[in-house]
């Protein structure tokens, strides 16, 4: 799935079948459902899951918790806009 298709899928009521947990997390976040996005993030203990978990806590905003998750993802703390971070993560996970 490419970024354009992923963005378009947000118009649906449910995420497309077969989305990875990181993409499900970003999908629910794009729908405006932070709680559901966070539920997905909590199910994924991989570095990718930790990266989107960090994004969610940065958005919350809970910077200390976000730093914890960036560390778990072995990534630096992101300082770009939240929109730019969401897009970068979506591109990464759509390709991966």
C-alpha positions, 0 to 999 in steps of 0.5 A, a space after each residue: 500500500 502506498 501513502 496515497 492509498 493509505 490516506 484514502 483508506 481513512 475515509 472507511 469505517 474500519 482499517 483495511 484488512 492486513 494492515 500492520 499494527 503500526 499502520 493501524 495505529 496511524 490509521 486510528 490516529 488519522 481518524 481522530 481516535 487517539 484512544 483506539 490508536 493507543 490500544 493498537 500501539 500497546 499491542 505492538 512491542 516491536 521497535 516500529 510499534 514503539 516509534 508510533 507509540 512515541 508519536 502518540 505520546 508526543 501528540 498527547 502531549 506527554 513528552 517524558 513518556 514520548 522520550 521513553 518510547 523513542 528510546 525503546 524504538 532506538 530513535 531520536 526524539 522527533 522535533 518536526 511537526 506532528 503532521 510531518 512525523 505522522 507522514 514520515 512514519 506512514 511512508 516508512 511503514 507503507 513501504 516496509 
